[in-house]
Amino acid sequence: MPPLNLDPWWIAAAVGAAVIVVVAFLLIMIAALTDDVSRHTAETWQVGSQIARNTAAIWQFEQTNATLGRILAALAAVSHTAESIDRRLAQGDPKDRT
């Protein structure tokens, strides 16, 4: 069998071609990964926006509860005053007798 006589330029070209193939493969994998990350980011943003829309009214319910609490307190005061008036009318106010 005759000995292999490879020129160093051919060896360098083969190594360079192998490196180019590996780098191209890695770049393709990075591009696919960035597309995947981009898609998942868009899905996460969409779900987050939906959660924000669904929970936006919660603070309004808290404000409504606080307002209803103040209205209830005011109605209790009105009720107390009305009961006092009813008692005075039923008993007869001494001021009315003069």
DSSP file (Angstrom, degrees, kcal/mol; ACC not computed):
  #  RESIDUE AA STRUCTURE BP1 BP2  ACC     N-H-->O    O-->H-N    N-H-->O    O-->H-N    TCO  KAPPA ALPHA  PHI   PSI    X-CA   Y-CA   Z-CA
    1    1 A M              0   0    0      0, 0.0     3,-0.1     0, 0.0     0, 0.0   0.000 360.0 360.0 360.0 130.8    0.0    0.0    0.0
    2    2 A P        -     0   0    0      0, 0.0     3,-0.0     0, 0.0     2,-0.0  -0.462 360.0-103.3 -74.1 146.2    1.4    3.4   -1.0
    3    3 A P        -     0   0    0      0, 0.0     2,-0.4     0, 0.0     0, 0.0  -0.356  35.9-107.8 -67.5 146.8    1.9    5.9    1.8
    4    4 A L        -     0   0    0     -3,-0.1     2,-0.7     1,-0.1     0, 0.0  -0.620  30.2-167.3 -76.2 127.6   -0.6    8.7    2.1
    5    5 A N        +     0   0    0     -2,-0.4     2,-0.5    -3,-0.0    -1,-0.1  -0.809  12.4 178.1-116.9  88.7    1.0   11.9    1.1
    6    6 A L        -     0   0    0     -2,-0.7    -2,-0.0     2,-0.0     0, 0.0  -0.779  27.0-129.5 -96.4 132.8   -1.4   14.6    2.2
    7    7 A D    >>  -     0   0    0     -2,-0.5     4,-1.6     1,-0.1     3,-0.9  -0.580  19.2-124.7 -74.5 138.5   -0.5   18.2    1.6
    8    8 A P  H 3> S+     0   0    0      0, 0.0     4,-2.4     0, 0.0     5,-0.2   0.791 110.4  60.8 -56.4 -27.8   -0.9   20.4    4.8
    9    9 A W  H 3> S+     0   0    0      2,-0.2     4,-2.4     1,-0.2     5,-0.1   0.891 103.2  49.3 -67.7 -37.6   -3.2   22.7    2.9
   10   10 A W  H <> S+     0   0    0     -3,-0.9     4,-2.2     2,-0.2    -1,-0.2   0.880 110.9  50.0 -68.6 -37.2   -5.7   19.9    2.3
   11   11 A I  H  X S+     0   0    0     -4,-1.6     4,-2.5     2,-0.2    -2,-0.2   0.927 112.3  47.3 -65.1 -44.6   -5.6   18.9    6.0
   12   12 A A  H  X S+     0   0    0     -4,-2.4     4,-2.7     1,-0.2    -2,-0.2   0.889 111.7  51.1 -64.0 -39.3   -6.2   22.6    6.9
   13   13 A A  H  X S+     0   0    0     -4,-2.4     4,-2.5     2,-0.2    -1,-0.2   0.905 110.9  48.0 -65.6 -40.5   -9.0   22.8    4.4
   14   14 A A  H  X S+     0   0    0     -4,-2.2     4,-2.3     2,-0.2    -2,-0.2   0.916 113.6  46.5 -66.4 -43.2  -10.7   19.7    5.8
   15   15 A V  H  X S+     0   0    0     -4,-2.5     4,-2.5     2,-0.2    -2,-0.2   0.919 113.2  50.0 -64.5 -42.4  -10.3   20.9    9.4
   16   16 A G  H  X S+     0   0    0     -4,-2.7     4,-2.5     2,-0.2    -2,-0.2   0.898 110.2  49.9 -62.2 -40.8  -11.7   24.3    8.4
   17   17 A A  H  X S+     0   0    0     -4,-2.5     4,-2.3     2,-0.2    -1,-0.2   0.901 110.5  50.2 -65.0 -40.4  -14.6   22.7    6.6
   18   18 A A  H  X S+     0   0    0     -4,-2.3     4,-2.4     2,-0.2    -2,-0.2   0.913 111.2  48.7 -63.5 -41.8  -15.4   20.6    9.7
   19   19 A V  H  X S+     0   0    0     -4,-2.5     4,-2.9     1,-0.2     5,-0.2   0.911 110.5  51.1 -63.6 -41.8  -15.3   23.7   11.9
   20   20 A I  H  X S+     0   0    0     -4,-2.5     4,-2.6     2,-0.2    -2,-0.2   0.904 110.3  49.2 -63.0 -40.8  -17.6   25.5    9.5
   21   21 A V  H  X S+     0   0    0     -4,-2.3     4,-2.4     2,-0.2    -2,-0.2   0.921 113.2  46.7 -64.4 -43.9  -20.1   22.6    9.5
   22   22 A V  H  X S+     0   0    0     -4,-2.4     4,-2.6     2,-0.2    -2,-0.2   0.929 113.9  47.6 -65.1 -44.5  -20.0   22.5   13.3
   23   23 A V  H  X S+     0   0    0     -4,-2.9     4,-2.6     2,-0.2    -2,-0.2   0.905 111.9  50.3 -63.4 -41.6  -20.4   26.3   13.6
   24   24 A A  H  X S+     0   0    0     -4,-2.6     4,-2.4    -5,-0.2    -1,-0.2   0.919 111.0  49.4 -62.9 -42.6  -23.2   26.3   11.1
   25   25 A F  H  X S+     0   0    0     -4,-2.4     4,-2.4     1,-0.2    -2,-0.2   0.931 112.1  48.1 -60.8 -45.5  -25.0   23.5   13.1
   26   26 A L  H  X S+     0   0    0     -4,-2.6     4,-2.5     1,-0.2    -2,-0.2   0.894 111.0  50.7 -64.0 -39.3  -24.6   25.4   16.3
   27   27 A L  H  X S+     0   0    0     -4,-2.6     4,-2.5     2,-0.2    -1,-0.2   0.894 110.1  50.1 -64.9 -39.3  -25.9   28.6   14.7
   28   28 A I  H  X S+     0   0    0     -4,-2.4     4,-2.4     2,-0.2    -2,-0.2   0.916 111.2  49.0 -64.1 -42.0  -28.9   26.8   13.4
   29   29 A M  H  X S+     0   0    0     -4,-2.4     4,-2.4     2,-0.2    -2,-0.2   0.900 111.2  49.6 -64.4 -40.4  -29.5   25.3   16.9
   30   30 A I  H  X S+     0   0    0     -4,-2.5     4,-2.7     2,-0.2    -2,-0.2   0.913 110.6  50.3 -64.2 -42.3  -29.2   28.8   18.4
   31   31 A A  H  X S+     0   0    0     -4,-2.5     4,-2.0     2,-0.2    -2,-0.2   0.912 111.7  47.6 -62.6 -42.1  -31.7   30.2   15.9
   32   32 A A  H  X S+     0   0    0     -4,-2.4     4,-2.1     1,-0.2    -1,-0.2   0.901 112.1  50.5 -65.2 -39.4  -34.2   27.4   16.7
   33   33 A L  H  X S+     0   0    0     -4,-2.4     4,-2.8     2,-0.2    -2,-0.2   0.906 109.3  49.9 -65.7 -41.4  -33.7   28.0   20.4
   34   34 A T  H  X S+     0   0    0     -4,-2.7     4,-2.6     2,-0.2    -1,-0.2   0.882 110.1  51.0 -66.7 -35.9  -34.3   31.8   20.1
   35   35 A D  H  X S+     0   0    0     -4,-2.0     4,-2.4     2,-0.2    -1,-0.2   0.916 111.7  48.2 -62.9 -41.5  -37.5   31.1   18.0
   36   36 A D  H  X S+     0   0    0     -4,-2.1     4,-2.4     2,-0.2    -2,-0.2   0.915 112.9  47.1 -64.8 -43.8  -38.6   28.7   20.8
   37   37 A V  H  X S+     0   0    0     -4,-2.8     4,-2.5     1,-0.2    -2,-0.2   0.904 111.9  51.3 -64.4 -40.9  -37.8   31.3   23.5
   38   38 A S  H  X S+     0   0    0     -4,-2.6     4,-2.2     2,-0.2    -2,-0.2   0.908 110.6  48.2 -62.5 -42.3  -39.6   34.0   21.5
   39   39 A R  H  X S+     0   0    0     -4,-2.4     4,-2.2     2,-0.2    -2,-0.2   0.925 113.2  46.9 -64.8 -44.4  -42.7   31.8   21.1
   40   40 A H  H  X S+     0   0    0     -4,-2.4     4,-2.6     1,-0.2    -2,-0.2   0.869 110.6  53.1 -67.0 -35.1  -42.8   30.9   24.8
   41   41 A T  H  X S+     0   0    0     -4,-2.5     4,-2.6     2,-0.2    -1,-0.2   0.915 108.9  49.2 -64.5 -42.1  -42.3   34.6   25.8
   42   42 A A  H  X S+     0   0    0     -4,-2.2     4,-2.2     2,-0.2    -2,-0.2   0.904 112.1  48.4 -63.9 -40.8  -45.2   35.6   23.6
   43   43 A E  H  X S+     0   0    0     -4,-2.2     4,-2.4     2,-0.2    -2,-0.2   0.909 111.9  49.2 -65.4 -41.2  -47.4   32.9   25.2
   44   44 A T  H  X S+     0   0    0     -4,-2.6     4,-2.7     1,-0.2    -2,-0.2   0.910 111.1  49.9 -63.9 -41.9  -46.3   33.9   28.7
   45   45 A W  H  X S+     0   0    0     -4,-2.6     4,-2.5     2,-0.2    -1,-0.2   0.904 110.7  50.2 -62.2 -41.1  -47.1   37.6   27.9
   46   46 A Q  H  X S+     0   0    0     -4,-2.2     4,-2.1     2,-0.2    -2,-0.2   0.923 112.7  45.3 -64.7 -44.7  -50.5   36.6   26.6
   47   47 A V  H  X S+     0   0    0     -4,-2.4     4,-2.5     2,-0.2    -2,-0.2   0.910 113.0  51.3 -65.7 -41.7  -51.4   34.5   29.7
   48   48 A G  H  X S+     0   0    0     -4,-2.7     4,-2.3     1,-0.2    -2,-0.2   0.899 109.9  49.4 -61.9 -40.4  -50.1   37.3   31.9
   49   49 A S  H  X S+     0   0    0     -4,-2.5     4,-2.4     2,-0.2    -1,-0.2   0.891 110.4  50.8 -64.9 -39.2  -52.2   39.9   30.1
   50   50 A Q  H  X S+     0   0    0     -4,-2.1     4,-2.4     2,-0.2    -2,-0.2   0.907 110.1  49.4 -65.6 -41.3  -55.3   37.6   30.5
   51   51 A I  H  X S+     0   0    0     -4,-2.5     4,-1.9     2,-0.2    -2,-0.2   0.915 110.2  51.5 -62.8 -41.8  -54.6   37.2   34.2
   52   52 A A  H  X S+     0   0    0     -4,-2.3     4,-0.7     1,-0.2    -2,-0.2   0.913 111.3  47.2 -61.8 -42.4  -54.3   41.0   34.5
   53   53 A R  H >< S+     0   0    0     -4,-2.4     3,-0.5     1,-0.2     4,-0.4   0.903 112.8  49.5 -65.1 -39.5  -57.6   41.5   32.7
   54   54 A N  H 3< S+     0   0    0     -4,-2.4     3,-0.2     1,-0.2    -1,-0.2   0.787 118.1  38.4 -71.4 -26.5  -59.3   38.9   34.9
   55   55 A T  H >< S+     0   0    0     -4,-1.9     3,-1.2    -5,-0.2     4,-0.5   0.383  87.2  95.9-105.3   3.7  -58.0   40.4   38.1
   56   56 A A  T << S+     0   0    0     -4,-0.7     4,-0.5    -3,-0.5     3,-0.4   0.823  82.0  55.1 -64.1 -30.4  -58.4   44.1   37.3
   57   57 A A  T 3> S+     0   0    0     -4,-0.4     4,-2.0    -3,-0.2    -1,-0.3   0.585  84.6  85.0 -81.2  -8.9  -61.8   44.3   39.0
   58   58 A I  H <> S+     0   0    0     -3,-1.2     4,-1.9     1,-0.2    -1,-0.2   0.924  89.6  48.7 -62.0 -44.4  -60.6   43.0   42.3
   59   59 A W  H  > S+     0   0    0     -4,-0.5     4,-2.2    -3,-0.4    -1,-0.2   0.842 108.9  55.3 -64.7 -30.1  -59.3   46.4   43.5
   60   60 A Q  H  > S+     0   0    0     -4,-0.5     4,-2.6     2,-0.2    -1,-0.2   0.882 105.5  51.6 -68.4 -36.6  -62.7   47.8   42.5
   61   61 A F  H  X S+     0   0    0     -4,-2.0     4,-2.7     2,-0.2    -2,-0.2   0.887 108.1  52.2 -64.2 -38.0  -64.4   45.2   44.6
   62   62 A E  H  X S+     0   0    0     -4,-1.9     4,-2.1     2,-0.2    -2,-0.2   0.920 111.4  46.2 -63.9 -42.8  -62.2   46.3   47.6
   63   63 A Q  H  X S+     0   0    0     -4,-2.2     4,-2.5     2,-0.2    -2,-0.2   0.903 111.9  51.7 -65.2 -40.0  -63.2   49.9   47.0
   64   64 A T  H  X S+     0   0    0     -4,-2.6     4,-2.9     1,-0.2    -2,-0.2   0.918 109.0  50.4 -62.5 -43.1  -66.9   48.9   46.7
   65   65 A N  H  X S+     0   0    0     -4,-2.7     4,-2.0     2,-0.2    -1,-0.2   0.908 110.8  48.9 -61.9 -41.5  -66.7   47.0   50.0
   66   66 A A  H  X S+     0   0    0     -4,-2.1     4,-1.9     2,-0.2    -2,-0.2   0.923 113.2  47.0 -64.4 -43.2  -65.1   50.0   51.7
   67   67 A T  H  X S+     0   0    0     -4,-2.5     4,-2.5     1,-0.2    -2,-0.2   0.914 111.4  50.8 -64.2 -43.1  -67.9   52.3   50.3
   68   68 A L  H  X S+     0   0    0     -4,-2.9     4,-2.6     1,-0.2    -1,-0.2   0.855 107.0  55.2 -64.3 -33.3  -70.6   49.9   51.3
   69   69 A G  H  X S+     0   0    0     -4,-2.0     4,-2.1    -5,-0.2    -1,-0.2   0.912 109.3  46.3 -63.3 -42.5  -69.1   49.8   54.8
   70   70 A R  H  X S+     0   0    0     -4,-1.9     4,-2.3     2,-0.2    -2,-0.2   0.900 113.0  49.8 -66.6 -40.1  -69.4   53.6   55.1
   71   71 A I  H  X S+     0   0    0     -4,-2.5     4,-2.7     2,-0.2    -2,-0.2   0.915 110.1  51.1 -63.7 -42.1  -72.9   53.5   53.7
   72   72 A L  H  X S+     0   0    0     -4,-2.6     4,-2.2     2,-0.2    -2,-0.2   0.900 109.7  49.6 -62.1 -41.2  -73.8   50.8   56.2
   73   73 A A  H  X S+     0   0    0     -4,-2.1     4,-2.0     2,-0.2    -1,-0.2   0.913 111.9  48.5 -64.1 -41.7  -72.4   52.9   59.1
   74   74 A A  H  X S+     0   0    0     -4,-2.3     4,-2.3     1,-0.2    -2,-0.2   0.904 111.2  49.9 -65.5 -40.2  -74.4   55.9   57.9
   75   75 A L  H  X S+     0   0    0     -4,-2.7     4,-2.9     2,-0.2    -1,-0.2   0.860 107.8  54.0 -66.1 -34.9  -77.6   53.8   57.6
   76   76 A A  H  X S+     0   0    0     -4,-2.2     4,-2.5     2,-0.2    -1,-0.2   0.906 109.3  48.3 -64.2 -40.3  -77.0   52.5   61.1
   77   77 A A  H  X S+     0   0    0     -4,-2.0     4,-2.3     2,-0.2    -2,-0.2   0.910 112.7  47.9 -65.7 -41.2  -76.8   56.1   62.4
   78   78 A V  H  X S+     0   0    0     -4,-2.3     4,-2.8     2,-0.2    -2,-0.2   0.920 112.0  50.0 -63.9 -43.1  -80.0   57.0   60.5
   79   79 A S  H  X S+     0   0    0     -4,-2.9     4,-2.5     2,-0.2    -2,-0.2   0.907 110.2  50.1 -62.0 -41.8  -81.7   53.9   61.9
   80   80 A H  H  X S+     0   0    0     -4,-2.5     4,-2.0     2,-0.2    -1,-0.2   0.912 112.5  47.2 -63.0 -42.2  -80.6   54.8   65.4
   81   81 A T  H  X S+     0   0    0     -4,-2.3     4,-2.3     2,-0.2    -2,-0.2   0.911 111.5  50.8 -65.8 -41.8  -81.9   58.3   65.0
   82   82 A A  H  X S+     0   0    0     -4,-2.8     4,-2.6     1,-0.2    -2,-0.2   0.898 109.9  50.1 -63.7 -40.1  -85.2   57.1   63.5
   83   83 A E  H  X S+     0   0    0     -4,-2.5     4,-2.5     2,-0.2    -1,-0.2   0.894 109.6  51.4 -64.4 -38.6  -85.7   54.7   66.5
   84   84 A S  H  X S+     0   0    0     -4,-2.0     4,-2.3     2,-0.2    -2,-0.2   0.914 110.8  47.9 -63.9 -41.9  -85.0   57.6   68.9
   85   85 A I  H  X S+     0   0    0     -4,-2.3     4,-2.6     2,-0.2     5,-0.2   0.920 110.6  51.9 -64.0 -43.6  -87.6   59.7   67.1
   86   86 A D  H  X S+     0   0    0     -4,-2.6     4,-2.5     1,-0.2    -2,-0.2   0.916 110.3  48.6 -58.4 -44.1  -90.1   56.7   67.2
   87   87 A R  H  X S+     0   0    0     -4,-2.5     4,-2.5     1,-0.2     5,-0.3   0.920 111.7  48.8 -63.7 -43.3  -89.5   56.3   71.0
   88   88 A R  H  X S+     0   0    0     -4,-2.3     4,-2.2     1,-0.2    -1,-0.2   0.909 112.8  47.4 -64.1 -40.7  -90.0   60.0   71.6
   89   89 A L  H  < S+     0   0    0     -4,-2.6    -1,-0.2     1,-0.2    -2,-0.2   0.892 113.5  48.3 -67.7 -37.6  -93.2   60.1   69.6
   90   90 A A  H  < S+     0   0    0     -4,-2.5    -2,-0.2    -5,-0.2    -1,-0.2   0.875 119.5  37.7 -70.1 -36.1  -94.5   57.0   71.3
   91   91 A Q  H  < S-     0   0    0     -4,-2.5    -2,-0.2    -5,-0.2    -1,-0.2   0.734 114.0-117.8 -86.1 -24.2  -93.7   58.3   74.8
   92   92 A G     <  -     0   0    0     -4,-2.2    -3,-0.2    -5,-0.3    -2,-0.1   0.569  24.5-103.8  86.0 119.8  -94.7   61.9   74.0
   93   93 A D    >   -     0   0    0      1,-0.1     3,-1.4    -4,-0.1     4,-0.5  -0.593  18.5-138.2 -77.0 129.7  -92.0   64.5   74.3
   94   94 A P  G >  S+     0   0    0      0, 0.0     3,-0.9     0, 0.0     4,-0.3   0.772 102.8  64.2 -59.9 -24.9  -92.2   66.7   77.4
   95   95 A K  G >  S+     0   0    0      1,-0.2     3,-0.8     2,-0.2    -2,-0.0   0.820  96.0  58.3 -66.9 -29.4  -91.4   69.8   75.3
   96   96 A D  G <  S+     0   0    0     -3,-1.4    -1,-0.2     1,-0.2    -3,-0.0   0.677  94.2  67.3 -74.2 -16.1  -94.7   69.2   73.4
   97   97 A R  G <         0   0    0     -3,-0.9    -1,-0.2    -4,-0.5    -2,-0.2   0.595 360.0 360.0 -82.7 -11.6  -96.8   69.5   76.6
   98   98 A T    <         0   0    0     -3,-0.8    -1,-0.2    -4,-0.3    -2,-0.1   0.493 360.0 360.0 -84.7 360.0  -96.1   73.1   77.2
